[in-house]
Each structure stands twice: as structure tokens, then as C-alpha cells.
Amino acid sequence: MDGCGGRLQGGRRHLLLVGLLAALLSIAGCGGDDDTTASRTTFVAGGSGTSERGTWAYPNGDAGNTRKADGPINSSTVSRLGVAWTVPITAAGTFGGYASTPIVVDDTVYTQDLASNVQAIDLESGEVKWETRYDSPSVGPNGLAVGDGRVYGGTGDSAFALDQATGRELWLLRLTRNEREGVDMAPGYMDGIVYISTVPGNARGFYRGDGVGILHALDGETGRRVWSFYTVPTTLWDARHVDINSGGGLWHPPAFDEEGKIYVDVANPAPWPGTEEFPWGQSRPGPNLFTNSLVKLDASSGEIEWYQQVLPHDLYDWDLHLPPVLTEAGGRRMVLSSGKGGYVYAFDADNGDRLWSRSVGVHNGHDRDNELALAGRYEMLETPVTVYPGVLGGVETQMAVDDGVVFAPVVDLPTRFESQERTRLDIAAGRGQMVALDVETGEQKWVHRFATPPYGAATVVGSLVFTTTFDGMLWALDTATGEIVWQERLPAGTNATIAIAGDTLLTAASFPQGPGQKAQVIAYRIGATGRAETGGGEAQPTGGEEERREEGGGQTTEGGGGGGGAADLAAGRAIFEQQCAGCHTLADAGASGTVGPDLDTLRPDAATVDEKVTNGGGGMPAFGGRLSAEEIRSVADYVAAVAGQGGGGGGGGGGTP
């Protein structure tokens, strides 16, 4: 896992410089203006308590991405958390319907679903103040930033600013260069500038070639570009193979220090491991800068201060994609970094020197395969091969830091690389850990093991570290020992993170996995006595629009709603292309996703597809109740009619960060 680093004085701004889940057929339920339950608050049985004012002002709690909160929630009060209110989640996508961390300022919760729709919710009551709909699918993690009276975010291809009080769109700027790129991060905001990046893919597919991750600094008031940092060259390391190669970009916001500098983690190169014609990344020779690198930039100019590449020539989608975390230890300013490679790194924030690195979770002997490829020793590499961590493993979601300890949520889930272009995942086999490391030395203090993956990041308050696991559990562990202090079952599975504002904890049941499970944002509050609705009985349809909108203005309403469904094969294909292509292979739709099953090989009948989409199970979400029976049938009929028949073309790679 050795990397390389450098210090560039006066560097140029334009220097050359992700279904979750195995069997996911996900479809977004897009809304109109009519008054349905799509965005109504559910007032649960029992008292809602009275909120104590608090804030969660940045996507990761503060400008340094520490995910550390202050407030009265602690080991003595956590057992008194009850549900104050819930708001339904109507979106559905490759990675569920919701994956962002809410922002809480001025007693208002600002949140975004995986259809890029934005809601402002009263923290005390759960009433939806306003909603702005984009119906633009994202694989996430997306989210928002708030500052100077504006709410900033991204759609599938653009950045936007909304009026904080009303949700009215103030500006919208397309960022992608082509249909092979996308936007799926929560932006950063500081001193009037919005920082937001493209990535080499979108809800329709990833790593399809000619995808360049570019970090843009935009004027918050107007949307004007201030500077752009190309995280990878537009030649993509070999001009002959631009149509094959792609890489870079940010999945999370930067960390901001007090000296006007920002720290960003840059994602992986592709294809991975390679193609049949160019195995082991031979189409992209060299270390593939600045992928898998921590980069320090001047916030005002975009000039590089220093960089450290931790994994040159990545072969296994092990991107360094998490938000860097700023902290101090031993009298030294430090920046911590991690990602899907399953290592936590500590660097000197001033000069970029690596201080320590620590492997976490399960590894099975492939950590240096990249070095073999760089040296041209391809005879030492082979497929098929099973690799830990897998493409949805390692440190998949955000770390937290408090009192000299960093908490890393680790996913132990392998990937089977059947060939250079085909992979296989068994989501049900995933396990997880929360690992606590000493910030100064990297030494492990404790580890807590979970039966399912903790995709809920780490969030600290008092003497507790919180996370969620994929099976729908909310956990509070003792920060000193890792022992369980409190646990709560959510009303559905989840891959959602946590925000804490005063006496209120916000999370989501974001990934329904069985009949009756309902996706919803949930506010837990000290003294509240309600329980989240778990559903049951016959599901009620919500409807959906046939087309997604990626360009043009957002539509602001005071509630969600339903639109018209469609029952013909053309409508089924349109929905599949929007939401399923990133994970599944289906030639007719031009899809070659590798996270979910190859539908051309499976050739499922319509009844099988209909049952799985409706009821979920085995790692797949349930869409009954969020999609009408007619909509589900249209997708089922389409897949059954075309699977294994060929056609289409131009698919994409697996939809993972």
C-alpha cells in the first residue's frame, strides 16, 4: 500500500491535476404537485418531546469533517430517545432512496433524497416547510450545504442554489462534460464559495470511458466558476484510450482549515481491474495521478500545496473517497484519510508527510497487486480471484474523531473478480466492524463486530459513537470500550448516516428489504415516546413520472405527489435505464453494470421480476407501496421480454464509488 507524494509550489489550477446491492431493480417514484402523503410528516403515537436547540451545520458536522456533536445525548440519556416524527422517503435508486446526512441550522432540517429532491423540515414538529423537486437520480452519497441564506446541492449533472427561506431556485449550473459523468456529493461551502465535483458516472452507469472528475469552485451568489481542479488529466493517461479510461472526482466535501486551505480525497481510476484487451489497467499506464490521493489546495485559487497518493494504479476500485478529517495530536496538526482499500492514514497537515497507516477489517493478500501491475509482472496476477476488501467494502462511509480517537466503520465484504470485466458480489455475506484507533499512533484501541455492514458512518456525541447497519439497526457504542450502550430497530433496512443537533438524532430507514417496510427520515429525541411506523398490510401506490428531469429549474411545492404510471415496454425500458443500468447487465438497455446480477444471463420471467421488485429480500429493497403495481409490471415485462436477446450497447461499469 505504499504511495507517493509531492509538494507543488505555485501549481496551476487546471493541473492534470460507485446494487449497493446485489439484486437491485430500483425505480424512482417522481412526484408532481397534488396533495398526497409523499412528503407529509407522520406524527407518531406518544409525545414528541421538546427539542433543545442544536445545529449540524456542515455535511459532516463541522468544517473539519469530524462528525463530532455537542449536546445532552450521552450514556445516561440515550435510553430516553424516542421517535418525535418521521417524514416519508419516496425516492428509490441504485443505493436506496436516501443516503445523505441532513443539515440542521436555524431550527430547520435541510435534507436531500436520492432523486435530488430537497426538503426543509421544522426540527421541532417535523412539518415540511417547503420542497423543491428535481427528480434527478443519484447513486449518492449526495446532500446539501447551507450558508449566507442559501441551500446548495447537486442534481445528477448540475449544481444549484436555493433560497433558504422558500426553496426557490436561485441558479442552476450544469457541470458534466458528457453523459458519462455525474454529480453525487454533498458540496462544501466556505467564505462565499461552493465546492462541488463531478465523477466518472451517474445513475445510468459508471466507468464507461471518457469520464473525468473535476472539482469546481463556484461563487455562491451567482454560480459563476471561480476555478476548476482537474483531478485526472483529460487524456486519461493515454490519449489512445480515452474511450476506455476514466477516473477521479470527489464523493464527499473537502475539509477546511483556518488558513484558507482545503483537503480533498480523490477517487479511483478505471477500468478495474482492466479489460480483456488491456488487462490489469494496461490502458491507463503509470500511477494514474491524482486518483487515490489526498490533495491540499489553496481554497481561493485551487493551486496545489501538496499531495499524497496512497495507492498508485488501483486495480480493485479501492478509491480514497471519504471526506478528509482534520484533527490534532501530539502538538501536530493532522489530516486523516480512508476509503475502500481498508486502510486509515494519518498525514501532517502542514507538509503532507505520512505519519502512520493502519489496515482495518479483513484483507486476504492482495494489497500490493497494484505494484505488480506497475512493474509489469502480470504473470503474478490472475482471475478469477476473490478479493477482500471488495468494491463495497473497506471503510465505505465516513469516520469520526473525538478526544484523540478516530472511529472507522468497516465493511467486510469480498468481491469475486471472475474476469477483467465481470465481478460478483454476495451482499448477504457482508459483515462489519467499528474500529477505534489512537490518532497519534494509529494503534488499535478496540473493535466491535457487527453481523451486517455498517453503512451508516460514525457519529460521536458525549461518550457514544453511533452508526447504523444494513439490517436496519441503530447502534450506540461506548467510545472508550466499544461496548453496546443502546440499540434500536429501524422500521426498514438502512444505509443512511446520522446527524445530531442538540437533543435530537436524525437518521433514516432508507432501504426497505421486505413487505411492509417503509422508507422514512426519523427524528429521535430525548423524552419523545413515539415509535416509527413499520407498515404492513396492502401497500399503497405513490405513482411516478415517466421521465426524469436533469436540466432546467427545480419545482418548489409544499408537498410531494404522484404522477402518471406507464405499462408498455418503452416505459419499462425508460425506468430501467434511469435507475437500474448502474448495477445490472442488460444489453437491450445498453447496460453493463457489475454490482447486481447479469440479467441477460439470468433471463428471469416477468413473475420473478415482479415478485422481487415488489417484496424485496436477500439484500434487495421492496418497492411495493412506493411504485404502483402497473409501474412494477412494466419493468418486469420489459426485463422478461429483452433479457438475453442482445441489442442496445454502450453499457457502463459497476455503479460503485
Sequence and secondary structure as in RCSB ss.txt:
>XXXX:A:sequence
MDGCGGRLQGGRRHLLLVGLLAALLSIAGCGGDDDTTASRTTFVAGGSGTSERGTWAYPNGDAGNTRKADGPINS
STVSRLGVAWTVPITAAGTFGGYASTPIVVDDTVYTQDLASNVQAIDLESGEVKWETRYDSPSVGPNGLAVGDGR
VYGGTGDSAFALDQATGRELWLLRLTRNEREGVDMAPGYMDGIVYISTVPGNARGFYRGDGVGILHALDGETGRR
VWSFYTVPTTLWDARHVDINSGGGLWHPPAFDEEGKIYVDVANPAPWPGTEEFPWGQSRPGPNLFTNSLVKLDAS
SGEIEWYQQVLPHDLYDWDLHLPPVLTEAGGRRMVLSSGKGGYVYAFDADNGDRLWSRSVGVHNGHDRDNELALA
GRYEMLETPVTVYPGVLGGVETQMAVDDGVVFAPVVDLPTRFESQERTRLDIAAGRGQMVALDVETGEQKWVHRF
ATPPYGAATVVGSLVFTTTFDGMLWALDTATGEIVWQERLPAGTNATIAIAGDTLLTAASFPQGPGQKAQVIAYR
IGATGRAETGGGEAQPTGGEEERREEGGGQTTEGGGGGGGAADLAAGRAIFEQQCAGCHTLADAGASGTVGPDLD
TLRPDAATVDEKVTNGGGGMPAFGGRLSAEEIRSVADYVAAVAGQGGGGGGGGGGTP
>XXXX:A:secstr
   EEE  TT  TT      STT         SS  STT  B  SS         B STTSSTT   EE SS ST
TTGGGEEEEEEEE    BTTBS     EEETTEEEEE TT  EEEEETTT  EEEEEE      S    EEETTE
EEEE SSEEEEEETTT  EEEEEE  SSTT B  S  EEETTEEEEE BSEETTEE  SSEE EEEEEETTT  E
EEEEESS TTTT GGGTTT EE   SS  EE TTSEEEEE   EESSS  SSSGGGTTS S  TTTTEEEEEETT
T  EEEEEESSTT SS     S  EEEEETTEEEEEEE TTSEEEEEETTT  EEEEEE S   S TTHHHHHHT
T GGG  SSEEESS TT BS S  EEETTEEEEEEEE  EEE SSS EE  GGG EEEEEEEETTT  EEEEEEE
SS  TT  EEETTEEEEEETTTEEEEEETTT  EEEEEE SSB     EEETTEEEEEE B  STT   EEEEEE
ET  B      SS       SS   SS  EEESS        SHHHHHHHHHHHTTTT EEGGGTEE SSS BHH
HH   HHHHHHHHHH BTTB   BTTB HHHHHHHHHHHHHHTTS       B    
